[in-house]
Amino acid sequence: MKGERSRHTVVVVPPAIERVGKAWEFIDSRAVVICADYEQAALWADAAPPEYRAHAVTGLARTTALLKEGRVGLLAGASADLAALVTRAALKLESIETVVIAWPESFATELDALLAEAPTARRLILSWNPPALSEFLERHARRADVVGDLPLDPDGKPLGPVGSARYMVVATHRRTAALREALDTLRALRPYVWHGGEVTPPPDADVVIAAVLPSREDMERLVAIGVKTVVLAFAAQIPYLRSIAALTPLPPSSAADRAQDRAAALRALITERLARGDVDAELAMLAPLFEEQDPALVAGALLAIGRESAVVSDKPADVTSGGGAAWVKLFVTVGTKDRASAKDLVGALIKEAGLQKGQIGKIDVRETFSLVDVAPAVVEQAVRRLTGVAIRGRRVAARPDRG
């Protein structure tokens, strides 16, 4: 441990690993970092000091073996993956001194069961909007010290956007390719690419590309240049970005060209849905696909799946019931070791998650976990409402199965 500190601490910082800075002073070499997804976990492992022996949970089997051999210092992973390691008895959170919760604004509701396994651990919470986490902080970091400036004006009201910008959702390994796509789409002749630090554009810049996540102050300087501004961001960073700028998506030019045959009515429907907002959970769920595929092509595939389902049957009941191959498999962290049965899972899904019986398919209960088929339309609802529910006395976590 590094000097005297309060038991729980909230550090106000934009949701980017490169901006953690002095927060590393609060993080010891045996901490567990809970983050939005496995891509963020990998970035944490890369950014940690070498002596921390940091490891990202990108594969449960390998991580389990490394933990059992004592080869891991700092461990970073998504909440569902860490919960699975707890279920396997590979991760013992009750012995952890520090739990770092990295920007839980988008996944705070998933953490109750996991944090219950570490009741005595000190909480270090990195947050870009602590006021939005008031209930979560009351449950898990009561009376925590707050380090940094809250995003509030002198009257205590939330700060608004500083200007307008476009954005592209990119994965780590596609950042260079995404930068080229943005330049092609905008037909930029004299671009200014900002990689952090001081904002020093040339006088004749026609496009500004933020290759790293800007702070509110950085964004204000970037939009003040007076030309088109584009930010490359991870899916989990979009809610923060939306709080500092009025956003418009920038589709890659090649994918946009291939999508020209979309019907005008469908485009209008999608535009209307985007204007309503509230698609952050869907973006987080699709983030692993964005790592492998062009985001616009992923959207096209989802539309194709929806169109195929409509052709198969005109009856809405066929879609919601998940007949045929329409099921989505959920991974639930309870099994025969906990004396759980298929009947227990059905009861929890109906009574706690609000599913109908026809929306639940095959249930495979194994020793330490269960696999449950549910209708695609209720996957998000099942994950959100089932996580934290007690089944046979054990609070469970649920997520889409990754095979």
C-alpha positions in Angstrom: 0.0 0.0 0.0 1.2 3.5 -0.9 0.9 5.8 2.1 -2.1 6.9 4.1 -5.4 7.0 2.2 -9.1 6.9 2.9 -10.9 3.5 2.8 -12.8 4.4 -0.4 -11.9 6.9 -3.1 -13.6 8.2 -6.2 -11.3 9.7 -8.8 -13.0 12.0 -11.4 -11.3 11.3 -14.7 -12.4 10.7 -18.4 -12.9 7.1 -19.3 -9.5 6.4 -21.0 -6.6 4.4 -19.6 -4.1 7.0 -20.8 -5.8 9.5 -18.6 -5.6 7.5 -15.3 -2.4 9.4 -14.4 -2.0 9.9 -10.7 -4.8 7.4 -9.9 -2.0 4.7 -10.2 -0.8 6.0 -6.8 -4.0 4.5 -5.3 -3.6 1.1 -7.1 -1.5 -1.6 -5.5 0.1 -4.6 -7.3 -2.5 -7.1 -6.1 -5.6 -5.1 -7.0 -8.5 -6.4 -9.2 -9.7 -4.0 -11.9 -13.3 -4.4 -13.0 -13.9 -2.7 -16.3 -16.5 -2.6 -19.1 -15.2 -5.4 -21.4 -12.2 -7.6 -22.2 -10.7 -5.0 -24.6 -10.5 -2.4 -21.8 -9.0 -5.2 -19.6 -6.3 -5.7 -22.1 -5.5 -2.0 -22.1 -5.2 -2.0 -18.3 -2.8 -4.9 -18.4 -0.7 -3.1 -21.0 -0.6 0.2 -19.1 0.3 -1.3 -15.6 3.9 -1.0 -14.4 5.9 -4.1 -15.3 6.5 -5.0 -11.6 2.7 -5.4 -11.2 2.6 -8.6 -13.2 -0.7 -7.5 -14.7 -3.0 -9.9 -16.5 -6.2 -9.3 -18.5 -9.0 -11.9 -18.5 -9.4 -12.7 -22.2 -9.7 -16.4 -21.7 -11.1 -18.1 -18.6 -9.1 -21.4 -18.9 -5.7 -19.7 -19.2 -6.5 -17.1 -16.5 -7.7 -19.9 -14.1 -4.4 -21.8 -14.6 -2.3 -18.6 -14.1 -4.2 -17.7 -10.9 -3.8 -21.2 -9.4 0.0 -21.0 -10.1 0.2 -17.6 -8.4 1.6 -15.9 -11.6 -0.8 -13.0 -11.5 -0.4 -9.7 -9.6 -2.9 -7.1 -10.8 -5.9 -8.7 -12.5 -8.2 -6.8 -15.0 -11.4 -8.2 -16.4 -15.1 -7.6 -17.3 -17.5 -8.1 -14.4 -19.1 -11.3 -16.0 -15.6 -12.8 -16.6 -14.5 -12.1 -13.1 -17.7 -13.5 -11.7 -17.1 -16.7 -13.7 -13.6 -17.0 -12.1 -15.1 -16.6 -8.7 -17.6 -19.4 -9.5 -14.7 -21.6 -10.5 -13.0 -20.8 -7.2 -10.0 -19.5 -9.1 -10.4 -15.9 -7.9 -10.9 -15.4 -4.2 -12.1 -11.8 -3.8 -12.4 -12.0 -0.1 -8.5 -11.9 0.1 -8.2 -8.8 -2.2 -7.3 -5.6 -0.5 -8.2 -3.2 -3.4 -10.9 -3.4 -6.0 -10.7 -0.8 -8.8 -14.0 -0.1 -10.6 -13.2 1.6 -13.9 -15.9 3.9 -15.1 -19.0 1.9 -14.0 -21.5 4.4 -15.4 -22.5 1.8 -18.1 -22.4 -1.4 -16.0 -22.9 -0.4 -12.3 -26.1 -2.5 -12.2 -24.1 -5.7 -12.9 -21.7 -5.3 -10.0 -23.7 -6.0 -6.8 -23.2 -9.7 -6.8 -19.5 -9.5 -7.6 -18.7 -6.8 -5.0 -20.6 -8.8 -2.4 -17.7 -11.3 -2.7 -15.3 -8.6 -1.6 -17.0 -6.9 1.4 -13.8 -5.8 3.1 -11.9 -4.6 0.0 -11.1 -0.9 -0.4 -12.9 0.6 -3.4 -11.2 2.8 -5.9 -13.8 4.1 -8.3 -12.8 5.9 -11.5 -15.8 7.9 -12.7 -16.5 10.6 -15.2 -19.9 11.4 -13.6 -20.0 10.5 -9.9 -23.5 12.2 -9.4 -25.0 9.6 -11.7 -23.6 6.9 -9.5 -25.0 8.1 -6.2 -27.0 5.0 -5.4 -24.1 2.7 -6.4 -21.7 4.7 -4.3 -24.1 4.6 -1.3 -24.1 0.8 -1.5 -20.5 0.1 -2.2 -18.3 3.2 -1.4 -20.2 5.1 1.3 -18.6 8.4 2.3 -15.8 8.0 -0.2 -13.3 10.8 -0.8 -13.7 12.5 -4.1 -10.6 13.5 -6.0 -11.0 15.8 -9.0 -13.6 18.3 -10.2 -17.2 17.2 -10.6 -18.9 17.9 -14.0 -21.2 20.5 -12.4 -21.6 24.3 -12.9 -21.5 26.8 -10.0 -25.2 26.1 -9.4 -24.7 22.4 -9.1 -26.3 21.6 -12.5 -24.6 19.1 -15.0 -22.4 20.8 -17.6 -23.6 20.7 -21.1 -21.8 19.9 -24.4 -19.1 22.4 -25.4 -19.8 22.0 -29.2 -20.6 19.5 -31.9 -18.5 16.6 -33.2 -18.7 13.4 -35.1 -17.5 10.1 -33.8 -16.4 6.6 -35.0 -16.6 3.5 -32.7 -13.3 1.7 -33.2 -11.4 -1.2 -31.6 -7.8 -0.9 -30.5 -6.3 -2.8 -33.3 -8.4 -0.9 -35.9 -7.5 2.6 -34.8 -5.0 3.3 -37.6 -7.4 1.9 -40.2 -10.3 3.9 -38.7 -8.2 7.0 -39.0 -7.7 6.4 -42.7 -11.4 5.7 -43.2 -12.4 9.0 -41.4 -10.0 11.0 -43.6 -11.4 9.3 -46.8 -15.0 9.9 -45.7 -14.4 13.6 -45.0 -12.1 13.9 -48.1 -9.7 15.7 -45.8 -6.8 17.5 -47.6 -5.2 19.2 -44.7 -6.1 17.2 -41.6 -4.9 17.9 -38.0 -4.6 14.6 -36.1 -4.5 15.2 -32.3 -2.9 12.5 -30.2 -3.2 14.2 -26.9 -1.3 17.0 -25.2 -1.4 20.6 -26.4 -3.8 21.5 -29.2 -1.6 23.1 -32.0 -3.4 22.9 -35.4 -1.9 24.4 -38.5 -3.7 27.5 -39.7 -5.1 25.9 -42.8 -6.5 22.7 -41.2 -9.7 21.5 -42.8 -10.5 18.6 -40.5 -9.6 17.7 -36.9 -9.3 14.1 -35.9 -9.0 13.3 -32.1 -7.2 9.9 -32.1 -7.5 9.7 -28.3 -10.3 10.5 -26.0 -10.4 14.3 -25.2 -11.2 15.8 -21.9 -13.9 18.5 -21.7 -11.2 21.2 -21.9 -9.5 19.4 -24.8 -12.8 19.1 -26.7 -13.5 22.8 -26.2 -10.1 23.7 -27.7 -10.6 21.2 -30.6 -14.1 22.5 -31.6 -12.8 26.1 -31.3 -10.6 25.5 -34.3 -13.7 26.0 -36.4 -13.6 23.0 -38.7 -15.1 19.5 -38.7 -14.1 17.5 -35.6 -14.1 13.7 -35.4 -13.3 11.6 -32.3 -12.2 7.9 -32.5 -13.7 6.2 -29.4 -14.4 2.8 -27.9 -18.1 1.8 -27.5 -17.8 2.2 -23.7 -16.6 5.8 -24.1 -19.6 7.1 -26.1 -21.8 8.0 -23.0 -19.0 10.3 -21.7 -18.3 11.7 -25.2 -22.0 12.5 -25.5 -21.8 14.5 -22.2 -19.2 16.9 -23.6 -20.2 17.2 -27.2 -23.3 17.0 -29.4 -22.5 13.8 -31.4 -23.2 12.6 -34.9 -21.9 9.2 -36.1 -19.5 9.2 -39.0 -19.8 5.9 -40.9 -16.8 4.5 -42.8 -17.0 5.5 -46.5 -16.6 2.0 -47.9 -19.4 0.6 -45.7 -21.6 3.6 -46.4 -21.1 3.0 -50.2 -22.2 -0.7 -49.8 -25.3 0.3 -47.9 -26.8 2.7 -50.5 -29.5 0.2 -51.5 -31.2 0.5 -48.0 -34.8 1.7 -48.3 -35.4 5.4 -47.4 -38.1 4.4 -44.9 -35.8 2.1 -43.0 -33.1 4.8 -42.9 -35.6 7.3 -41.5 -36.6 4.8 -38.9 -33.0 4.2 -37.8 -32.3 7.9 -37.8 -35.4 8.5 -35.5 -34.2 5.8 -33.1 -30.7 7.3 -32.9 -32.2 10.7 -32.2 -34.0 9.2 -29.2 -30.7 7.9 -27.9 -30.4 5.3 -25.1 -28.5 2.7 -27.1 -25.4 2.6 -24.8 -26.2 -0.9 -23.6 -26.5 -2.2 -27.2 -23.2 -0.6 -28.1 -21.4 -2.3 -25.2 -22.9 -5.6 -26.2 -21.7 -5.3 -29.8 -18.2 -4.0 -28.9 -16.5 -7.4 -29.4 -18.0 -7.6 -32.9 -16.7 -4.1 -33.6 -13.2 -5.4 -32.9 -13.4 -7.9 -35.7 -15.8 -6.2 -38.2 -16.7 -2.9 -39.7 -19.4 -1.4 -37.4 -21.6 -0.4 -40.4 -21.4 -4.0 -41.6 -22.4 -5.3 -38.2 -25.5 -3.0 -38.4 -26.2 -4.4 -41.9 -26.0 -7.9 -40.6 -28.4 -7.2 -37.8 -30.9 -5.7 -40.3 -30.5 -8.8 -42.5 -31.2 -11.1 -39.5 -34.3 -9.1 -38.7 -35.5 -9.2 -42.3 -35.0 -13.0 -42.5 -37.0 -13.5 -39.3 -39.9 -11.4 -40.8 -39.9 -13.6 -43.9 -40.1 -16.9 -41.9 -43.3 -15.9 -40.1 -45.7 -13.0 -39.9 -46.6 -13.9 -36.4 -44.9 -11.8 -33.7 -45.1 -14.7 -31.3 -42.7 -16.7 -33.4 -40.0 -14.1 -33.0 -40.4 -13.6 -29.3 -40.7 -17.3 -28.6 -37.4 -18.0 -30.2 -38.5 -20.9 -32.3 -36.1 -22.8 -34.4 -32.5 -21.4 -34.5 -33.5 -18.0 -33.0 -32.4 -18.7 -29.5 -29.5 -16.8 -27.8 -27.5 -18.7 -25.2 -26.9 -17.1 -21.8 -24.1 -18.0 -19.4 -25.3 -18.0 -15.8 -22.9 -18.4 -12.8 -24.8 -21.1 -10.9 -24.8 -24.8 -11.3 -25.3 -28.2 -9.7 -22.5 -27.4 -7.2 -24.9 -24.8 -5.8 -27.8 -27.4 -5.9 -29.5 -25.4 -8.7 -31.8 -27.0 -11.2 -33.4 -26.0 -14.5 -36.6 -25.4 -12.5 -34.8 -22.9 -10.3 -33.5 -21.0 -13.4 -37.0 -21.0 -15.1 -38.5 -19.6 -11.9 -35.9 -16.8 -11.7 -36.2 -15.9 -15.3 -40.0 -15.6 -15.1 -40.4 -14.1 -11.6 -37.3 -11.9 -11.4 -36.3 -11.2 -15.0 -39.9 -10.9 -16.2 -39.7 -13.4 -19.1 -42.5 -15.4 -20.5 -42.3 -19.2 -20.5 -42.3 -19.2 -24.4 -39.2 -17.0 -24.3 -37.2 -19.6 -22.5 -35.7 -22.6 -24.3 -33.3 -25.4 -23.5 -31.5 -25.2 -20.1 -28.2 -27.0 -19.6 -27.2 -27.0 -15.9 -23.5 -28.0 -15.4 -21.4 -28.2 -12.3 -20.4 -24.6 -11.8 -22.5 -22.7 -14.4 -25.6 -23.0 -16.6 -26.4 -22.3 -20.2 -29.9 -21.0 -20.9 -31.5 -20.4 -24.3 -33.7 -17.2 -24.4 -35.4 -15.3 -27.2 -33.2 -12.7 -28.9 -35.7 -9.9 -28.1 -35.3 -10.4 -24.3 -31.5 -11.0 -24.1 -30.7 -7.6 -22.6 -33.6 -7.8 -20.2 -32.6 -11.2 -19.0 -29.0 -10.2 -18.5 -29.8 -7.0 -16.7 -32.6 -8.3 -14.4 -31.1 -11.8 -13.7 -27.7 -10.4 -12.6 -27.7 -10.0 -8.9 -30.6 -12.3 -8.3 -30.1 -15.0 -5.6 -30.6 -18.6 -6.9 -30.3 -21.3 -4.2 -28.7 -18.7 -1.9 -26.1 -17.6 -4.4 -26.2 -14.2 -6.2 -25.6 -14.9 -9.9 -24.2 -13.0 -12.9 -25.5 -13.5 -16.4 -24.1 -12.6 -19.8 -24.4 -13.8 -23.4 -22.4 -17.0 -23.8 -19.1 -16.7 -25.7 -18.7 -20.5 -26.3 
